[in-house]
């Protein structure tokens, strides 16, 4: 927890959420990486992170996350996404 506080102090745009329930978890290959997309209960914005290996399915799990907001353009439309920096099962 000490490292999370230091990270939040150093980067003011980061947000910390705890005990969030995962409604949907999708993994897809993108070259050498796996792109993981999560949907959180009560939120319509996708949360994304990359890993080199497949990750366990988090559907139904509770997680603690550190993330920041970003805007991604899809077919000429701006979409808000959350880029996950850290994720841990609660």
Long-range contacts (C-beta under 8 A, 24 or more apart in sequence): 4-66, 4-86, 7-66, 7-85, 7-86, 8-66, 11-68, 13-68, 13-69, 14-66, 14-67, 14-68, 14-85, 15-66, 15-67, 15-68, 15-69, 16-64, 16-65, 16-66, 17-64, 17-65, 17-67, 18-64, 18-90, 19-62, 19-63, 19-64, 19-90, 20-62, 20-63, 20-64, 20-65, 21-60, 21-61, 21-62, 22-58, 22-59, 22-60, 22-61, 22-62, 22-63, 23-59, 24-59, 25-57, 25-58, 25-59, 27-54, 27-55, 38-63, 38-84, 45-80, 45-81, 45-82, 46-81, 46-82, 47-81, 47-82, 47-83, 47-84, 48-81, 48-82, 48-83, 48-84, 49-83, 49-84, 49-85, 49-87, 58-89, 61-89, 61-90, 62-89, 62-90, 63-87, 63-88, 63-89, 63-90, 64-88, 64-89, 64-90
